[in-house]
Amino acid sequence: MKKIREEHQRKLDAKEREVSSRERASDDKVRTVEEMLRHTERDGDKEVMETKARYERTLKEEREANVRLRGEAGILRKRFAGAARDGEEHRTAIQRLGADNARLASTIRYSGCVEWQLLYSQPHQKPQQQNEHSQQQQQQFARKTAATTVLTTTSSSSSSIKSKLQQ
């Protein structure tokens, strides 16, 4: 019986060593899994923080761009309003100059009609009358030249305003 006891004791000791060995292996595996879990959690937290920081930077840049674009839009609105006012002033000036041009043209046409009537109203003139008639023609020519100069000046002013509007 002593032998049986010793044999059972040996088997029991062997089983206890085996259990203890398996417990150590199991503990090692648990520690390894726990370590991997901690690394995974750290990596996940790190990735979340990096992503959050990246999106916060992007959001900040977009907010700054939004503020900058609003400022630029305000400046452009003011420029557009100024350009519209300038355009309206130029249109008014062009209309005024056009009216002046039409008035001067009608004046020239009217004076031209009078001149033609004077020139051709008396077909058979005496030499003295022809000499007077030549003087009248010279005076009328001088008036026409002056009126043409005024028209040329007026039309060059309106063309310079039109070119400014087109710019």
C-alpha positions in Angstrom: 0.0 0.0 0.0 2.8 2.2 0.6 3.9 1.5 -3.0 0.4 2.4 -4.3 0.5 5.5 -2.2 3.9 6.5 -3.5 2.9 5.8 -7.0 -0.3 7.9 -6.6 1.7 10.6 -5.0 4.1 10.6 -7.9 1.2 10.7 -10.4 -0.4 13.4 -8.3 2.9 15.4 -8.2 3.2 15.0 -12.0 -0.3 16.1 -12.6 0.2 19.1 -10.3 3.4 20.0 -12.2 1.5 19.6 -15.4 -1.4 21.8 -14.1 1.0 24.4 -12.8 2.9 24.4 -16.1 -0.4 24.8 -18.0 -1.4 27.6 -15.6 1.8 29.4 -16.3 1.4 28.9 -20.0 -2.2 30.1 -19.7 -1.1 33.1 -17.7 1.6 33.9 -20.3 -1.0 33.7 -23.0 -3.4 35.9 -21.0 -0.6 38.5 -20.4 0.3 38.4 -24.1 -3.3 38.9 -25.1 -3.7 41.7 -22.6 -0.5 43.4 -23.9 -1.7 43.1 -27.4 -5.1 44.6 -26.3 -3.3 47.5 -24.7 -1.2 48.1 -27.8 -4.3 47.9 -30.0 -6.1 50.4 -27.7 -3.2 52.7 -27.7 -2.9 52.5 -31.5 -6.6 53.1 -31.9 -6.5 56.1 -29.5 -3.5 57.5 -31.3 -5.2 57.1 -34.7 -8.4 58.7 -33.4 -6.4 61.6 -32.0 -4.5 62.1 -35.2 -7.7 61.9 -37.3 -9.4 64.4 -35.0 -6.4 66.8 -35.2 -6.3 66.5 -39.0 -10.0 67.3 -39.3 -9.7 70.1 -36.8 -6.9 71.6 -38.9 -9.0 71.2 -42.0 -11.9 72.8 -40.4 -9.8 75.7 -39.1 -8.4 76.3 -42.7 -11.9 76.2 -44.2 -13.1 78.7 -41.6 -10.2 81.0 -42.4 -10.8 80.6 -46.1 -14.5 81.4 -45.6 -13.7 84.6 -43.7 -11.2 85.6 -46.4 -13.7 84.9 -49.2 -16.4 86.9 -47.4 -14.0 89.8 -47.2 -13.1 89.5 -50.9 -16.8 89.3 -51.8 -17.4 92.5 -49.9 -14.6 94.3 -51.7 -15.9 93.0 -55.1 -19.4 94.2 -54.2 -18.1 97.7 -53.5 -16.1 97.7 -56.7 -19.1 96.5 -58.7 -21.3 99.2 -57.1 -18.6 101.8 -58.0 -18.3 100.5 -61.5 -22.1 100.6 -61.9 -22.2 104.2 -60.7 -19.4 105.1 -63.1 -21.1 103.3 -65.9 -24.3 105.2 -65.2 -22.5 108.5 -65.1 -20.8 107.7 -68.4 -24.1 106.7 -70.0 -25.6 110.0 -68.8 -22.6 111.9 -70.3 -22.9 110.0 -73.6 -26.6 110.8 -73.8 -25.9 114.5 -73.0 -23.1 114.6 -75.6 -25.4 112.8 -78.1 -28.1 115.4 -77.5 -25.5 118.2 -77.9 -24.2 116.5 -81.1 -27.7 116.2 -82.5 -28.4 119.9 -81.7 -25.2 121.0 -83.4 -25.9 118.8 -86.4 -29.3 120.2 -86.8 -27.8 123.7 -86.5 -25.3 122.9 -89.2 -28.0 121.4 -91.4 -30.2 124.4 -91.0 -27.4 126.8 -91.7 -26.4 124.7 -94.6 -29.9 124.9 -96.1 -29.9 128.7 -95.7 -26.5 128.8 -97.4 -27.7 126.8 -100.3 -30.7 128.9 -100.7 -28.6 132.0 -100.7 -26.2 130.5 -103.2 -28.7 129.4 -105.7 -31.5 131.8 -105.2 -30.2 134.3 -107.8 -28.8 132.5 -110.8 -28.1 135.6 -113.0 -26.1 137.9 -110.9 -24.0 140.8 -112.0 -20.2 140.7 -111.4 -20.5 143.0 -108.4 -23.1 140.8 -106.9 -21.1 137.8 -107.7 -18.2 139.3 -105.8 -20.5 140.0 -102.8 -21.8 136.5 -103.2 -18.2 135.1 -103.0 -17.7 137.0 -99.8 -20.9 135.5 -98.4 -19.7 132.1 -99.5 -16.3 132.6 -97.7 -18.1 133.7 -94.5 -20.4 130.7 -94.7 -17.5 128.4 -95.3 -15.7 129.8 -92.2 -18.9 129.2 -90.1 -19.1 125.6 -91.4 -15.5 125.0 -90.5 -16.0 126.3 -87.0 -19.1 124.1 -86.6 -17.2 121.1 -87.9 -14.4 121.7 -85.4 -17.0 121.8 -82.6 -18.6 118.5 -83.9 -15.2 116.9 -84.2 -14.3 117.9 -80.6 -17.6 116.7 -79.3 -17.4 113.3 -81.1 -13.8 112.7 -80.0 -15.0 113.4 -76.4 -17.8 110.9 -76.7 -15.5 108.3 -78.3 -13.0 108.7 -75.4 -15.9 108.2 -72.9 -17.1 105.1 -74.9 -13.6 103.6 -74.8 -13.4 104.2 -71.1 -16.7 102.4 -70.7 -15.5 99.5 -72.7 -12.4 99.1 -70.4 
